[in-house]
Every structure is written in structure tokens, then in C-alpha cells.
Amino acid sequence: RSGLRLSFRCSLVSEQQSQQREPPQIFSTRMSGGQPIGSASLKRSFEIDLGVNIIPSCVTLGKFDGKHPFLAAAMPGSQVIVHAPHAVSTGETSTTRVLSVNRSVQALACAPIASDGRDCLLIGSQTALQAFDVHDNTDLFFRDAPDGVGALAVLPETNTIVSGGNCSVQGYTAKGDDDFWTVAGDEVGCLEAIDMDHKGSKKQLLVGSNDATIRVFESDEMTAEYDETAPVTSLVAICPGRFAYSLANGTVGVYEGEHRLWRVKTKHKAVGLQVMDANNDGMDELIIAWDSGKVEVRDIGRGTLLFKDQLGGTIAGLLVADYRMDGSKQALFVMVDGKIKGYTVAQTGSSLEDAEEEEVRQQEVRLKELHDARDALYSKLRTLDTQLEENKSGKIGASGGTRTHIPADTEVNCQWAVNHTAKCVDLVVSTNNDTVVSMVAVFADQVFDGESLLIRAETPESRLNIPIVTDKAVGANLFLKIFVGQRNASVYHMFEQGFKLPKFSMFVPDEKRPEPQGHVSFGAPTDMQRMQLWLSTSFNISINSPSTTSALTLPFKSIRDKLALTVVAKPSESPGVVDVKFAIDDMAVAASLVQDLSQFLGVKELHSTASFPEEMQKLQSILVQVEEFNSARVRLSAEMADVSNVAKGIIVRAEDLRLLGNMEGARDSYVELHARNQELLIEHSKRTSNHQSLLGALKEVNKYIQKASQLRVGPVSKKIIAACRQCIQSNDTAKLADIMMQTR
């Protein structure tokens, strides 16, 4: 296919300048020194030292007595510390309490589920979810969580408690009863309630997982999906339809609806995001806490840096609340070493002196921008003067290159070519005359590890191949900067151009591929013309003679892993419907094909039938492993209980002998106790290993459920998940394959 230039802009740059050119601004995080950089300004108001270490990302705030704010944070050693800053005023003798959980804490949250509406503490661990009333020192409920609890959130309209675990999302009522259950693509890293439909209530749930995807759920039905480039670590709702996110690779950004407003990327990881009015203008700003101790305030709409500070330590979490109860909110930065550093909004401009300082600061910023613009214009002017002089004289440049100008009709074309040797597709960049392509910089999300790729030709020619390799089916808009000039030139013209990478570009036509055994079939509400348009858009093919009546059979093979695919489409007997069949042995790719076609056609509900014998055999073997791991868990627990009871008896006997003065007998008893303790340690190691294996197997089962649900669209997908969950709970796994492969 010939490359269609989506955008075109030409400028003249030297080779030395091109090497020094910085990447696009969306990746830049350079900041000037000082305190306030924009209109926001925070000042440190107080500092509290809890005297203990804090686990990162395990901090929360709640009103456990119904009136005053409390801070709860997880400590190493299966404990939670609760700080009550107003304890003295309420008659308490201490401002801190330590709760022993006896399980490694992985997530904390608060929910107003007490009988009188007070907040209660939610504690998530690797095996359980516990709701604890801090004020009354009682448990509200305790639920086993086989998938673990890695993140917690509360839907405020219904006080539904949501936990994210090992490829699953579980909803509980305020009493701890099951509300809903659904699957996620990978381990859930963060959850956040949000109003995505602009109806005034936070009924939707943002789910960030380790497969670099943000999903939007309403109850147990997924309504939207955002693909990113790294595991999602933090989410915060800003306003209806708008939220901020952070990734494990140091990226922070903001989405509004389906569109990303901005993003920045650093070498550090964001450990907390919150919104707060940081300049008293009535509009919230985004506060970012980095694990390096850096603090930033950014404009939500543009991402402009407004304020920065360095706390001098590792930040465990970020919270915003009226912690001092003085009528104003504070940003609370909880450090790993146990310090709480509170920031309030600095009152700037309240006096004539403050106003003058603010005006001077703004003038300095503006002056610096003008100086930078002047330097850039001078550089362009010098280059243009050199070019004009050489064009008039026809002389060779001082650096030894030929004349810097290129023909006025020079065009740059892009097209795809299959590279069977490298098992990838090549983006072929070429010119229409004797000019050469010296270097190409490609920027794209989800395609390259560093989100960019630079290719420089050893010997510049009029054609340059750029290898594109993707680990999964992903479509992207590529932004190219192409440097074109005369041979042996030292100055090149830069062309900026956009080009689209089809989602299934790794599948190429192949008549000799083996016929797949698996398939998914359904009726798509469309016509053959739109079906052919989708094929041309999502694959590297061009249908020369489109037909609206004849059937279509297209064989493909993946150049990445030689996976065979056959697409069959034919008009159905029902009007306005095309019978579609994707024959392939990989359920994940089949699900991706169904979802991509449904999104292209705007389909809201789609039924399908499927058959994947190889995948179902793998699932059955995993289910057998799950049963074996569960049996081993019960057996190991019983053995540990027996050894523990024996150890308790030995302790009692040893103490009795010691009190009777029989020191030799007491010594023998303690020697035996040591041996029993070693047995307990060994059994605990076995149980831990078995539990990790069980979690891995359950994760694979949940992934199969997700793939089966994504073979359908809309309410039927939700029914598949619910039916699979019921089969697993009732231990009726024999029906699981039948449910996954059909919808009715």
C-alpha cells in the first residue's frame, strides 16, 4: 500500500542540530529551580513523626469517630498504625494506636459502613479482606479472598466495597456479602470510583492492572478500556469524565473521556496522585508525589508545572484532607520513615509586596521565554543565510557537503513491507528523486520500549527500512521525523509525517498455512462493504475488487509466531447481517479480533459460539492443578495444626518441669520444642510455596474467563463471567468449557 501523508511540515536543520534536538514535549519533565514555577504555591505547615516505618501505597484517611480525621498506615510486621491528631482534645491519652493484623497488609481504605455512619477501616491482605471498627475495636466482617486483595475502593452511592486481586475484581456489600465479581486482564494495582457518564453519581469504577490497561466497569460490566505502556500504579478521579493516572515507568497523565489531555514522563515512579486547589482560584490542580521525594503541582488541563519541592526522603503515600480541622485542606505526604509532612496553600498576593514579587516573577518567566524564542530564530536565520549564499554561488559548503537545497517537488512516501527474515514488518521510507534519507525518528505509544525509535543509515540512500516489532496485536499512530538531503550533505531538511500501524499488521496473507482447529463464529450487523473496509484498516492488505454479495475467505499467518488465521465473511440469510468466522487456535487473538471489529462497527451487543479444543485442554489441566493445590492446602493446614498443638503441649510441660526444679527434663522439653518449631517452619515454607502456585493457577483460570467473555460484547459477556464464577464456586468445572464456548 502506498503511504498516505497525514501531515506535512518541512524545516531546515543541520545534522549537528538534529542530534541535539529533544524529544516531543509530552515526554519532557525539565523544571527550573526555585519554589513556585507557576501560579500555585504550597508551604510546609507542620510535620509529625510517627516513629515507625510505613509500607508504600498503604495509607488512608477516615473519620473513625464520626467527627475527627484519623490517618491509618500499614507497617512492616503485619501491623497498622492509626494516628489521631485530635486525641488530646477528645480525652485520649495517646495520639497513636497500633493494630495487629497477623497478615501481611497489601491495601488499606475507609468506608462509612458502621451502624451510625462512621468510617471503618478496610484491610486487604494476600488471603483475606477485613472490615474493622477502629472506634469500637471490633470486626464488622472477615472474608476469605482466594485471589488476594491488592487494591481497595468504595463506591460512595451504595457503599459497595470493591477489592482488586489476582486478575479479578470483587464487590461486597456493607455487611460483607457478595455483590458482584468480574475478571481483569492481570493483577489489579489500583481502583478508583468515578462518574464517567456525567449523571452526577460515582457509579463507575476505574481499574488499573499490570497488563498496562485501564478499564472502566459499571457493576461487573466493562464499558471502556484504555491501553497504556506500563503497569498502572495510581488513579484519581478529578471531575465527571476526567481522571489522572500514573504508570510504573514514570508516566503521569490525564484523560478526559476517551482522549488523553497530556502526559509527562520521568525516571522516577509516582506513588500518589491527588487533586486540590493549590492557588485559591477555585479550580483544582493535580498534586503528584514521586518515590524520590519530589513533589509537583500541575495544571490539570495542560499539564503545566506550577510548583515543585523536594522532601528529602522516600514518599509512601499522598492524602488530602482538613487534617488540622481549621477549615482549609492540607496535602499530607506520608514518608517511608514515618514522618507526616503537611502542606497548605501559600497566601500569595495578599499584600502589595506579594503582588509585586509575583509580577516580577512572571516577567522573568516571560523574558526567559522570549530569549529562548530569539535564540531559536537566530539559529534558523543563520542556516537560511548559509543556504541562500550557497544557492546563489553554487559553491560546496565549508563542511565538505554539497549544496543544502533539495528540489522543491521532493516528497517522502511511507509504506509497509514484510520482512520474513527478521520476523517483523518494515516501515519503508523513501523519496521520489535523488535525495537521500539520512535518519528517521519514530514516536509511538505501546510499540517501542522507550516510546521512540531512532534509525540512522550508515550509507544514506533514497530508501530506508525501519523494523517494527510488536509483542501483541496493537494499533498505533506513528509520528515520524524524516531527515532528507543531498548526498554527503551536512544540512538536512526535516519532514514531519504521520502514518498508521494496523492492529493486526503482523498477519500477512499466506495460502500454505495449516488450517486452524479453533474458531469463533457470529453474525455481525453490517454489510460486506464495511466488513472489507475493516479488513483493509486492521490488516496490511488491499482488496482490489470489493464485492457486496460474494463471500470472502482470507488466509493469514503471523510472521511473529507462525500462528495461522482464516477470516471468513459471507452475507447472511438475514438482511443486514454478515456471517463472520475467525479460525485461529489462540483465544486471546480471537477475542482481540472480535473486540476490534465490534468497536469498528459500533456494536453494543454480540452473541457468538466458539470452539478452541487446544485451549480447553490446557484449561482442564489447570483446573486439575487447582484441585490438587487446594487439597494440598487443606492437608498442610491440618499437619501444621497438629504440630502446633504438640508444640503447645511441650511448652506447658517444660514450664511445669521448670517450676518443679527438674531442669534436665525442662531442657529436654525445650530441645524437643526446637525440633517441632523447625517442623513448623518447614511446613510453613511448603504452604507458602503451595499458595503461590495456587494463585498462579487461579490467575490463569481468570484469564481464560476473561478471554471467553471478550469473545462476546455487551450483556452476554457479563452473563458468561457470572456463569463461570458460579461453576467455580460450586466446583462444577466440567461445565466450564461448555459455558465458555457458547452463549445460550
Secondary structure, DSSP 8 states (H G I E B T S, - for coil): -----S--EEEEEEHHHHHH----GGG-----SSSBSSS--EEEEEEEE-SS---TT-EEEE-TTSSS-EEEEEETTTEEEEE-TTTTTTT-S-SEEEEE-SS-EEEEEEE--STTS--EEEEEESSEEEEEETTTTEEEEEEE-TT---EEEEETTTTEEEEE-SSEEEEE-TTS-EEEEEE-SS-EEEEEEE--SSSSS--EEEEEETTTEEEEEETTEEEEEEE-SS-EEEEEEEETTEEEEEETTSEEEEEETTEEEEEEE-SS-EEEEEEE-SSSSSS-EEEEEETTSEEEEE-TTT--EEEEEE-SS-EEEEEEE-TT-SSS-EEEEEETTSEEEEEEE--TTSSHHHHHHHHHHHHHHHHHHHHHHHHHHHHHHHHHHHHHHHHHH----TTS---S---TT--EEEEEEEETTTTEEEEEEEESSS-EEEEEEEE-TTTSTTSEEEEEEEEEESEEEEEE--SS---EEEEEEEEEE-TT-SEEEEEEEEEEE-TTTTEEE-TTS---S-EEEEEESS-HHHHHHHHHHHSS---SS--SSS-EEEEEEETTT--EEEEEEEE-SSTT-EEEEEE-S-HHHHHHHHHHHHHHHT-S-B--EEE-HHHHHHHHHHHHHHHHHHHHHHHHHHHHHHHHHHHHHHHHHHHHHHHTT-HHHHHHHHHHHHHHHHHHHHHHHHHHHHHHHHHHHHHHHHHHHHHHHTTSBTHHHHHHHHHHHHHHHTT-GGGHHHHHH---
